[in-house]
Amino acid sequence: MKHDYLDKYSGLDSVLRRLDPRTKIFAFFSAIVIIVSEPKGELFPFIFYSVALGSLIMAGRIPLKFVLSRCLIASPFILMAALLLPLSLLFSGPIKSDVFSVNMAALSGSILLKAYSALILVVLLTSTDKFHRLLKGLRSLGMPSVLGAMSALMYRYIFILNDERLRTNRARESRTPGRLKISRFKVLGHQAAMIFLRSWDRAHTVYQSMLSRGFDGSFPEFEGLAFHRRDLVFIIGFFIIMSVIRIYA
Amino acid sequence: MHIADGIIATEIAIAADVFSAGVLFIFGKKIPTDDVPKMGLMAAALFVISLVHFPIAGTSMHLGLFGLAGILLGWGAFPVIFIALLFQSLIFQHGGLMSLGLNAVNMGAGAVAGYLIWKMCGFPEKVRAFLAGFFGILIAAFLMALEFQLSGYGKGIFYILYAYVLVAGIEGVLTASVIGFFRRVDPAIFKK
């Protein structure tokens, strides 16, 4: 796994990049709550939300192609949920006349728009700050210390483990070339188990090394988080804009 | 199975977030510090193993391994699944940030069910592992369908469970295969 997959554009200098990660976590999470609380079937406010999100993408200097590619990854889940609405109502009993009506299209449309808007906010969050700073921000916002330590360790382990996955993939492909057929459950199960056991040993070694270097469960931080006036201005301004759209649009 | 934001009714999503936060708070107090590295590794392992995709019926499927998480971690599977889901949401946009509590409740319930089956059933080990994997997925899918129905999707949504029976069967076979491999190669893993 390439390390920059996690936060590919987070190194770019931009207005959003200069904000404290806690500011972005708080502001973007609030925006997600505001957007998804829009009444079902409402489409008009999303014109304004898309302008606000477009402005944020520009302010973050995130390439639109990158944002769209990330949206594409999550599309199967979102499209399925939007399609399931008319289908499930269709199978819920006698066919109702409004199942495929304009009203139903608006309902499905609002599901799509809410989901993609929230998704773009998450992409913006992870693309405008380093992943370890976001985790630090979450810990600073009150994430239980055990979970904070667990997530910090997980962040260190996933690269080791993913390398193991790629190694076992190569081994499997060299022994059983061609596409993995569903009938070869045993191969797949053994691969998963092998990844786990190898990773366990590898991560255990890493952890022992950390302990031998004086790791005591806390993570020394060279770069602390700092809340500036611009963070306060951003939170208040962004919250007002989103609330105005939510209430008046 | 990863529910995105804006799909389930806001009240249900917030209630699940509050419930998850409560459970995590309790676990946060109870988890011994020595277990944290093990759980961090387990979260990373679940995350990485879920990246192993394989073809099925013209599409691809990935492993969930909620049952396996339950077998290896017991009740502690919930915080591990929560952290793994947080990373999946932030890195791959699999599941929304506000729906994190919902997804954790669904999949955590699957893991806990897997643990209870593993502990309480008197069947041979491989059968218990299969059932843990099978019901781990099916219970998570059932809760997901229930949340969709409560959000106005109608009772027809429960037909989706038929599709998940196949997925659960595959997951059950794979869980049994993984457990069998552990037993042969490194049985001490069950005590770690």
Interface residues (C-beta under 8 A of the other chain):
Chain A: Y5 L6 F29 I32 V33 I35 V36 S37 K40 R70 C71 I73 A74 F77 I78 A81 L84 L85 L87 S88 L89 L90 F91 S92 G93 I111 L113 K114 A115 S117 A118 L119 L121 V122 V123 L125 T126 F131 L134 P144 S145 V146 L147 A149 M150 S151 A152 L153 M154 Y155 Y157 I158 I160 L161 N162 E164 R165 N169 R179 L180 K181 I182 F185 K186 L188 G189 H190 Q191 A192 A193 M194 I195 F196 L197 S199 W200 A203 H204 Y207 G217
Chain B: H2 I3 A4 D5 G6 I7 T10 A13 I14 L24 F25 F27 G28 I31 T33 V36 P37 M39 G40 L41 A43 A44 A45 F47 V48 I49 L51 V52 F54 P55 I56 L63 L65 P79 V80 F82 I83 A84 L86 F87 S89 L90 I91 F92 Q93 H94 G95 G96 L97 M98 F148 Q149 G152 Y153 G154 K155 G156 I157 Y159 I160 I170 V173 L174 T175 A176 S177 V178 G180 F181 F182 V185 D186 I189 K192
